[in-house]
Amino acid sequence: MNMLNAENLEQVTAKTITEIGNTVLPFGIKLKPTIPSTEKLYQTFPNDMKELFVDILTKKLSNIQEAAQVTTTRVELEIEMLRKASQEFDLYIPETFYKILNEHDVIEIYDVTTKNQLYRNLEFLDRSSYDLLTMLSHPYTDLFERSGDLGDRLTERSEWVTANESGPVSWDLPDHHLIEKKSPQKWKYLMKMGYVCPVFSTAPETEGQRIAWASTLQVQRVGFGAG
């Protein structure tokens, strides 16, 4: 990796994103091409950051390709990719969570302490006007605006479930809207909350500890802009 210069890193990034898109397309997941403004922004990133992006994308491609070889449906692909992600991050997701997954679920895993996102599937990218590199290279709050005052309630609910439940339970939160902030379209989505589930560590030093939570929701594009 250190032998690659900036131009080569950008080429590898673009090639890997294209391969990811080609791999998931037979499952009905369509990724958008990287927009020019993101390409220009990415060119300004230092090489060590580009190397990190290439590493993330290469691992994602490898997991998707391996999952695609042993699955035939979209839900099977999602389950297999989620299992691979849990192995990569030394996590145990209760088997009951896999059983409640539905087609078109947006699936995410977050570290309960740092609030960092550990995993997200590609479902939202199939609906959103954003491309994969834009989503990776911008903070979530720069890209989206959430309607209502759900931020604190999401945090409280996820932390409580992580500490107290043994498997997936309803988010028990109202549906809400999400609006794109950076895209010209400013697409607006109805976010229908699904399930939230505790995730446990399998790392030797923290085995069994409740360290993260997994979530499902469904997204429906309902219009443009605020209101």
PyMOL commands that set and color helices and strands:
alter all, ss='L'
color gray80, all
select helices_A, chain A and resi 6-27+36-43+47-69+74-88+95-99+123-127+132-137+140-143+151-164
alter helices_A, ss='H'
color red, helices_A
select strands_A, chain A and resi 91-92+106-111+117-120+144-146+169-170+176-180+187-201+210-224
alter strands_A, ss='S'
color yellow, strands_A
deselect
rebuild
show_as cartoon
